[in-house]
Amino acid sequence: MGFGSYDESEQENQNLDSDIDESASVDTEEHAHRGEVDYEIDASNDELLDKLKDIKSE
């Protein structure tokens, strides 16, 4: 079997539950935010890269 192969018997024995419980669904628009975010970076690129190196070395 090569990369990406699968056991065909497992594929055939899958049971799909088509009964969807609407009360268990997630409202994706419930916490949707519209607007803009502005921020200032007081550090130079070199300072930020140095900080990243320090974080990665910990």
N, C-alpha and C positions, 0 to 999 in steps of 0.2 A: 504494500500500500504506500502510495506517495503522499506528498504534502497535501493537506486538505481532504484526505480521504476520510470516510466515516463508515460505521457499521450500518449497512442498509436495514438490518432488522430493527435497530433502534429508531431509524427514521420512520419506518412503517408503523411502529407501535406507539407513536405519540398520540395522546388523546388531547384534543383541543376543546377547551371549555368555551362554548359560544354564549353562555349565559353571563352577560355583563351586569354587574351590580353597579347601577348608576350612583348610589349613595357613597360608594367607595372611590369614586373618581376624584381627580384633582383638578381644581379650577386654576388654570395657568395664568389667568388674567387677574386673579385675586390680589396679587402683590405687584402688579405691573406699575412701573414708574416711568414717567415721561418727563424729560427735562434735560438740562445740561449740567455738567460738572466741570468746574475750572479749578486748577491747582497750580501752585508754583513750586518748582524744585529749586531749593537754595544751594544744592550741591552740583559740582561739575561732573561730567561723565567719568573722569578719572577717579573722583572721590566715590562715586557710586560703584564703579567697578572694583575698587579696593575694598569697599564694604561687602560686596558680593563675595569676593575671595575670602574675606574673614569669616563670613557666615558659612561658606562651603567647607572651610578647613575645620570648623568646630565639630 
